[in-house]
Amino acid sequence: MMDFQKILYNVQEKIAFITLNTPKNLNSFDDVMLDEIVSALHHADEDNEVKVIVLNSSSPAFSGGGDVRAMYEGVKSNNLDFNTSIEKMASVSLTMKQISKPVIASVSGAVAGAGFNVALAADFIIASEDAFFIQSFVNIGLIPDAGGIFLLSRAVGVNKATELVMTGKPVSASQGKELGFVSNIVPTEELEAATNKLAKSLAYGPSLAYAEIKKLVFESDFKGFEEYVKQEVKSQVACSETADFVEGISAFAEKRKPKFN
């Protein structure tokens, strides 16, 4: 058992469970949680007893994405450093794609912003019927992080990805399955059982073949991910320095509609 502040980590029957565990803020990502997720992913990948990894949540919502209230406080105090956070955010998605073991994202409720993109980085998404996915960045004057555009365009095609990113409209679990990024939808009360069923089938499958498949998928479709992340950081930092971002984040905190310039 590994001890973390903002996630839970345990191994059962060859399955490593990485559980987001800050329900009071919808499992919003901050630097501590991001570091812990990456550490847990590497630990699971290096553990010979682990054959598959499940990323889930201890609460009804998977993740609200970035910590918008922390961003608001950073804006008010003029003490917001996006560079490090965006790099760490992308590191989670990149690590999930580069490690050798299958990763299942088991999601319910809000799968928003960076939460959506981290789920996309998994090899499988099992969603409850109440799950909804949203690229919410544009609503606060930002671009998707955690490799969002890179991952989403490969999952649903460039035109649909552009639509979802620019409009910020939510996608239901059933729509996600139609678009191809959700593997399976189950009733909320069956999410854990369905996730465990898939995880166990993979845990007793051909591990070397899975590792080679992941390696070839990365080589085929994700080889430019690391270079993309560098541009993503530059673009997000540029957006964070605009009046539109200040207005977007302020409107969110003040629960009003933003007035972008």
Stockholm file with secondary structure:
# STOCKHOLM 1.0

chainA/1-261         MMDFQKILYNVQEKIAFITLNTPKNLNSFDDVMLDEIVSALHHADEDNEVKVIVLNSSSPAFSGGGDVRAMYEGVKSNNLDFNTSIEKMASVSLTMKQISKPVIASVSGAVAGAGFNVALAADFIIASEDAFFIQSFVNIGLIPDAGGIFLLSRAVGVNKATELVMTGKPVSASQGKELGFVSNIVPTEELEAATNKLAKSLAYGPSLAYAEIKKLVFESDFKGFEEYVKQEVKSQVACSETADFVEGISAFAEKRKPKFN
#=GR chainA/1-261 SS CCCCSSEEEEEETTEEEEEECCGGGTTCBCHHHHHHHHHHHHHHHHCTTCCEEEEEESSSSSBCCBCHHHHHHHHHHTCCCHHHHHHHHHHHHHHHHHSSSCEEEEECSEEETHHHHHHHTSSEEEEETTCEEECGGGGGTCCCCTTHHHHHHHHHCHHHHHHHHHHCCCEEHHHHHHHTCCCEEECGGGHHHHHHHHHHHHHTSCHHHHHHHHHHHHHHHCTTHHHHHHHHHHHHHHHHTSHHHHHHHHHHHTTSCCCCC
#=GC SS_cons         CCCCSSEEEEEETTEEEEEECCGGGTTCBCHHHHHHHHHHHHHHHHCTTCCEEEEEESSSSSBCCBCHHHHHHHHHHTCCCHHHHHHHHHHHHHHHHHSSSCEEEEECSEEETHHHHHHHTSSEEEEETTCEEECGGGGGTCCCCTTHHHHHHHHHCHHHHHHHHHHCCCEEHHHHHHHTCCCEEECGGGHHHHHHHHHHHHHTSCHHHHHHHHHHHHHHHCTTHHHHHHHHHHHHHHHHTSHHHHHHHHHHHTTSCCCCC
//
